[in-house]
């Protein structure tokens, strides 16, 4: 079973995003998105829009699903309908920072914190 997430990149006109099936926990995905440049995340998402999204994102790069003709391009990280099937949402901002939230909270976080509120990443 995967920990599903949506990954977005901020553009001049809004956002573009894609689905990712596995390893969506912040301990993994926040690091993966945050360490990449805005341009790199944008390129990953653009390629994913020609497939059924990303299977996983790791140090070795993204593993894409094969195209099936039913591609969904995401455009609004605040949309409840886009967020409903996922556990986490990540947004790479134009300034290079990354914000994220889990599916049950409206609050956006900019850093990864432990249970005591201490910054981890």
HELIX and SHEET records of a PDB file:
HELIX    1   1 UNK A   26  UNK A   34  1                                   9    
HELIX    2   2 UNK A   38  UNK A   48  1                                  11    
HELIX    3   3 UNK A   80  UNK A   83  1                                   4    
SHEET    1   A 4 UNK A  14  UNK A  20  0                                        
SHEET    2   A 4 UNK A   5  UNK A  11 -1                                        
SHEET    3   A 4 UNK A  88  UNK A  92  1                                        
SHEET    4   A 4 UNK A  98  UNK A 102 -1                                        
SHEET    1   B 2 UNK A  54  UNK A  58  0                                        
SHEET    2   B 2 UNK A  61  UNK A  64 -1                                        
END                                                                             
